[in-house]
Amino acid sequence: MNSLHRRAPRLALLALDLAVNFAAPALIYDRMHAGWGDVDALLASSAPPVLWSIGSFVYRRRIDALSLIALAGITLSLLAFVGGGSARLLELREQMATFLIGLAFLFSAAIGKPLIYPLARATMARTSARALADFDARRDDPPVRHTIMVMTLVWGFGQVAHVGVSVALIYSLPIGTYLVAGPVLGYATMGGLALWTLLYQRYRTRHVVLGKAPTTNAT
């Protein structure tokens, strides 16, 4: 019973998140597109997820690499709706945020400064000073650098692949259907990347020859 009480706020937050990002956009578009047209209905349906993202960012009041990426995503999503165009063009422009973030991961790997490093460091800075110190001390160890580089590349290619699938869905599904399928794909992509990161981190921890790799979970 105590466990259920502890989990209740998380379950309530998850339900609210699903309502704001899945149900509300689809419902708003369904009710408004006949009278307002596809473009205006799509703009109205985007309001709940964007406001939810802004509210979450303000509530956390935390400035680090992870929150800056989230803020960049919010800003790019807002810019996607500037300039008008067809409903499908708006949906395509909204993918710009994910695409540019994916490119940022890949570019950071290409120049030898993988983004997973500051993300992992920001995560550990909030949880364990000892783990952070150990991570900083071993950041240049070849096994650690290899782990971080692979994670960065997978997250970069994963985000770019997500955009590719999204573009295919935008052109193959009705707008109302995509408003449901798009968030499902987004959650599946992020969840899959987070799960892969956790499993890969454990694999590297167990199999790295030069000792135990420090935690690098950026999710």
Backbone torsions as a table, in degrees:
resi	resn	phi	psi	omega
1	MET	NA	-43.9	178.4
2	ASN	-61.6	-39.3	178.3
3	SER	-61.7	-40.1	179.3
4	LEU	-65.0	-40.3	178.8
5	HIS	-64.2	-38.0	179.8
6	ARG	-68.8	-32.4	-177.0
7	ARG	-86.3	-15.0	-176.2
8	ALA	-57.7	-46.0	178.9
9	PRO	-61.8	-36.8	178.8
10	ARG	-66.6	-41.1	179.1
11	LEU	-65.8	-38.8	178.3
12	ALA	-64.8	-41.4	178.5
13	LEU	-64.8	-40.3	177.6
14	LEU	-63.4	-42.6	178.6
15	ALA	-62.1	-41.8	178.5
16	LEU	-65.4	-40.8	177.7
17	ASP	-59.6	-44.4	179.7
18	LEU	-66.3	-38.6	179.5
19	ALA	-64.8	-42.8	-177.6
20	VAL	-70.8	-41.0	-172.4
21	ASN	-94.2	-18.1	-179.6
22	PHE	-112.2	-63.2	-171.1
23	ALA	-69.9	-47.1	-174.9
24	ALA	-60.6	-49.1	179.7
25	PRO	-60.0	-43.6	-179.4
26	ALA	-64.5	-41.1	-179.1
27	LEU	-67.3	-44.4	179.8
28	ILE	-61.8	-46.0	179.9
29	TYR	-63.3	-43.7	-177.9
30	ASP	-61.5	-38.8	-177.2
31	ARG	-80.0	-23.9	-170.4
32	MET	-107.8	-21.3	-169.5
33	HIS	-68.2	-27.7	-180.0
34	ALA	-66.6	-39.7	-178.0
35	GLY	-93.2	-30.8	-175.4
36	TRP	-98.5	-19.9	-173.9
37	GLY	93.7	161.5	-174.8
38	ASP	-62.0	-43.7	-174.4
39	VAL	-65.2	-52.5	-178.1
40	ASP	-65.0	-37.8	177.8
41	ALA	-65.6	-38.3	178.6
42	LEU	-67.0	-40.3	177.1
43	LEU	-62.4	-43.4	179.3
44	ALA	-64.7	-38.6	-178.3
45	SER	-69.1	-21.0	-179.7
46	SER	-80.1	-14.2	-174.7
47	ALA	-62.6	-49.1	-177.9
48	PRO	-57.4	-48.5	-180.0
49	PRO	-62.8	-39.3	-178.9
50	VAL	-66.8	-45.6	179.2
51	LEU	-63.8	-36.6	177.2
52	TRP	-63.1	-43.1	179.5
53	SER	-64.1	-43.1	179.2
54	ILE	-64.7	-44.2	179.5
55	GLY	-61.9	-40.6	179.2
56	SER	-64.0	-40.5	-179.8
57	PHE	-65.1	-44.4	-179.5
58	VAL	-66.3	-39.0	-178.1
59	TYR	-63.1	-40.8	-177.8
60	ARG	-70.5	-32.4	178.6
61	ARG	50.9	45.1	-176.3
62	ARG	-128.1	127.4	178.9
63	ILE	-112.1	107.1	174.6
64	ASP	-150.9	-174.9	-175.4
65	ALA	-59.7	-40.5	-177.5
66	LEU	-67.5	-44.3	-179.6
67	SER	-69.3	-31.2	176.8
68	LEU	-66.8	-37.1	175.9
69	ILE	-65.4	-41.2	177.3
70	ALA	-61.7	-42.5	178.9
71	LEU	-64.3	-39.8	177.5
72	ALA	-61.9	-40.1	178.2
73	GLY	-63.2	-42.7	178.1
74	ILE	-62.1	-46.0	-178.7
75	THR	-61.8	-45.9	-180.0
76	LEU	-65.9	-34.7	177.4
77	SER	-65.2	-39.8	177.4
78	LEU	-66.2	-42.2	179.4
79	LEU	-64.7	-25.8	-178.9
80	ALA	-62.3	-25.6	-177.0
81	PHE	-94.4	4.3	176.7
82	VAL	-87.2	134.0	175.3
83	GLY	104.2	-5.3	175.5
84	GLY	69.2	-155.1	-177.0
85	GLY	112.9	-178.8	179.9
86	SER	-71.7	167.2	179.7
87	ALA	-61.8	-41.7	-179.5
88	ARG	-68.1	-34.5	177.0
89	LEU	-65.1	-38.3	176.5
90	LEU	-62.6	-42.2	178.7
91	GLU	-63.9	-38.8	178.2
92	LEU	-65.4	-43.1	-178.7
93	ARG	-66.1	-30.3	179.4
94	GLU	-66.1	-23.7	177.5
95	GLN	-75.1	-9.3	-178.3
96	MET	-58.6	-37.7	-178.2
97	ALA	-60.9	-49.9	-179.8
98	THR	-63.4	-40.6	-178.6
99	PHE	-63.5	-45.3	-178.4
100	LEU	-68.6	-36.2	176.7
101	ILE	-65.6	-41.7	176.3
102	GLY	-60.3	-43.2	177.6
103	LEU	-63.6	-35.5	179.0
104	ALA	-62.4	-41.1	176.4
105	PHE	-61.4	-47.5	-177.5
106	LEU	-65.9	-40.6	179.6
107	PHE	-65.4	-40.6	179.5
108	SER	-62.3	-36.3	176.9
109	ALA	-68.7	-38.3	-177.9
110	ALA	-64.6	-33.2	-178.7
111	ILE	-95.0	6.1	176.8
112	GLY	79.0	17.6	177.7
113	LYS	-126.7	68.2	-172.9
114	PRO	-59.7	135.4	-175.6
115	LEU	-66.2	-24.3	179.2
116	ILE	-59.9	-29.5	-179.1
117	TYR	-60.8	-55.9	179.7
118	PRO	-64.6	-30.4	178.5
119	LEU	-67.2	-45.4	178.3
120	ALA	-63.9	-41.3	-179.5
121	ARG	-63.9	-40.7	178.4
122	ALA	-63.7	-38.4	178.5
123	THR	-63.9	-46.8	-178.6
124	MET	-69.8	-29.9	178.8
125	ALA	-62.9	-27.3	-179.9
126	ARG	-88.3	-11.2	-172.5
127	THR	-118.3	-42.3	-173.5
128	SER	-151.8	114.8	177.7
129	ALA	-65.6	-34.8	-180.0
130	ARG	-66.8	-44.8	178.5
131	ALA	-63.3	-37.3	178.5
132	LEU	-64.4	-44.2	179.5
133	ALA	-63.0	-41.1	179.0
134	ASP	-66.0	-39.8	179.1
135	PHE	-63.8	-45.8	179.1
136	ASP	-62.8	-36.7	-178.4
137	ALA	-68.5	-27.5	-174.2
138	ARG	-112.2	12.1	-174.5
139	ARG	-61.3	-28.0	-178.6
140	ASP	-94.5	1.5	175.3
141	ASP	-64.7	133.8	-178.4
142	PRO	-52.2	-44.0	179.9
143	PRO	-62.6	-38.4	-179.7
144	VAL	-68.1	-45.1	179.6
145	ARG	-62.3	-39.3	178.7
146	HIS	-62.4	-45.1	-179.6
147	THR	-60.4	-47.5	-178.1
148	ILE	-65.5	-39.5	-179.5
149	MET	-65.1	-44.1	179.6
150	VAL	-63.3	-43.5	178.7
151	MET	-60.2	-42.6	-179.2
152	THR	-63.0	-44.2	179.7
153	LEU	-64.3	-42.3	-179.3
154	VAL	-64.5	-42.1	178.2
155	TRP	-66.4	-38.3	178.3
156	GLY	-64.6	-51.9	179.8
157	PHE	-65.7	-33.0	178.3
158	GLY	-64.0	-41.7	178.8
159	GLN	-67.4	-41.3	179.8
160	VAL	-66.4	-40.6	177.9
161	ALA	-63.6	-38.3	176.7
162	HIS	-58.3	-42.6	178.6
163	VAL	-63.8	-42.7	179.3
164	GLY	-58.9	-45.2	178.0
165	VAL	-66.0	-39.2	179.4
166	SER	-61.6	-43.0	179.0
167	VAL	-61.0	-42.0	178.0
168	ALA	-61.8	-40.5	179.6
169	LEU	-69.3	-37.2	179.6
170	ILE	-58.4	-39.6	-177.6
171	TYR	-87.3	-12.1	-176.3
172	SER	-109.6	-15.2	-177.9
173	LEU	-113.9	150.8	169.7
174	PRO	-59.7	153.5	-175.5
175	ILE	-58.4	-45.3	-179.6
176	GLY	-60.6	-38.9	178.7
177	THR	-67.8	-40.2	-179.5
178	TYR	-65.9	-30.3	178.9
179	LEU	-62.4	-22.8	174.4
180	VAL	-93.1	-44.8	-176.5
181	ALA	-67.6	-35.6	-178.3
182	GLY	-60.0	-53.2	177.3
183	PRO	-62.0	-35.7	177.7
184	VAL	-60.2	-45.5	177.9
185	LEU	-61.9	-41.3	179.9
186	GLY	-62.3	-46.7	178.7
187	TYR	-64.7	-40.1	179.9
188	ALA	-64.4	-39.8	179.4
189	THR	-64.7	-50.6	-178.2
190	MET	-65.9	-40.5	178.0
191	GLY	-64.4	-41.1	178.8
192	GLY	-65.1	-41.7	178.6
193	LEU	-66.5	-40.2	179.1
194	ALA	-64.6	-43.0	179.3
195	LEU	-65.2	-43.1	178.3
196	TRP	-60.8	-42.6	-179.5
197	THR	-59.6	-44.7	179.6
198	LEU	-62.6	-46.0	-179.0
199	LEU	-67.6	-39.9	179.6
200	TYR	-67.5	-39.7	178.0
201	GLN	-60.1	-44.3	179.1
202	ARG	-65.2	-39.8	178.5
203	TYR	-61.2	-46.5	-179.1
204	ARG	-65.9	-36.9	178.9
205	THR	-61.5	-37.5	-177.4
206	ARG	-82.4	-28.6	-169.3
207	HIS	-111.9	-9.3	177.8
208	VAL	-63.7	132.8	-175.0
209	VAL	-72.0	-39.9	-173.2
210	LEU	-89.4	58.8	175.0
211	GLY	85.8	-172.8	-173.7
212	LYS	-89.8	125.6	179.2
213	ALA	-72.2	141.8	178.9
214	PRO	-71.7	160.8	-179.7
215	THR	-63.9	132.5	179.1
216	THR	-130.1	30.3	-179.1
217	ASN	-75.3	112.0	-177.7
218	ALA	-95.7	6.7	-177.3
219	THR	-102.4	NA	NA
